[in-house]
Amino acid sequence: MDAASPYGSSGQTVQSYMDQITQQRAAFEQLGQQTENLYEQMPQDDLISFFDRTKLNGELAGSQWYLNKSGQPFDSGQN
């Protein structure tokens, strides 16, 4: 498939979609490194809030919330 060809109805190219996937993968890898012992360190109330947020918005958003709350800002590298 040609990287410059359109992907879907949004007008996004195959290459831009692949770049987006690559950025998301890098964000998940960094998140995994930052949250290696996350569950064990969370107070029970935060753990409940984390799982509620994860159910609604996904694990990335839930983990970002907790890292920011605990003073460990998450930098996904996406600006």
Buried (B, 14 or more C-beta within 10 A) or exposed (E): EEEEEEBEEEEEBBBBBEEEEEEEEEBBEBBEEBBEEBEEEBEEEBBEBBBEBBEEEEBBEBBBBBBEEEEEEBEBEEE
